[in-house]
Amino acid sequence: SGSMLNPEQPLPRRIRSFIRRQGRLTDGQQFALDNYWQAYGLEAENICDFTGVFGRNAPVCLEIGFGNGEALAQMAQANPMVDYLGIEVHRPGVGHLLRVLAQRGLPNVRVYCHDAVDILERCIPDGSLSAVHLFFPDPWPKKKHFKRRIVRAEFVELMARKLAPGGYFHAATDWQHYALSMMKVLSAHQSLVNASATGGFCERPAYRPQTKFERRGLKLGHGVWDLVFIKPG
């Protein structure tokens, strides 16, 4: 239902903890949430029936933490035969993406505004995803916050269960420490295989759009690390 995004009503408790620390919605983002959520939004309630939601049987790619959704919209436009699910807790980013989807008339994207681990546990069928993308997740750079990083053993276990045989997980980060820690956790998982021939990091695959932020960083000599792990078919 669209009621969750009615500005007159309090937000459901489950996402309130994320609401307090985010910027205000622009008028355009609020308009998009009010008018386009019905078309593109999914509620975090039941196991998602992808065929019913998208009206077809196609590979499903999940992006966790899509930010403003520009990369997700770009990928969905470039790959019309793939269906995309995006998860983002910050409503301004969700509003931005909804507006882009409506403007471009992209039928192959649906959005959750909720905690990603919760969605994986509650709504995503086991063995159903052709890909999981995690581009520039919050690095939580302080040592005392490392435990808040999403890529830990429990997450990898859960995510690998949701991948279809032959599916892959692709993470990208510009924090070397996080890149190394992800590499360690992913390499330790029994049912995933590093796509890199050398067993290290991968070149940026052509399907991952470069962000302005990333291009600026690369010009300044900052590194970006891509990790791709496959669940054998």
Buried (B, 14 or more C-beta within 10 A) or exposed (E): EBEBBEEEEEBEEEBEEBEEEEEEBEEEBBBBBBBBBEBBBBBBEEEBEBEEEBEEEBBBBBBBBBBBBBBBBBBBBEBEEBBBBBBBBBBBBBBBBBBBBBEEEBBBBBBBBBBBBBBBEBBBBEEBBBBBBBBBBEBBEEEEEBEEBBBBEEBBEBBBBBBBEEBBBBBBBBBEEBBEBBBEBBBEBEBBBBBBEEEEBBEBEEBBBEBEEBEEBBEEEEEBBBBBBBBEE
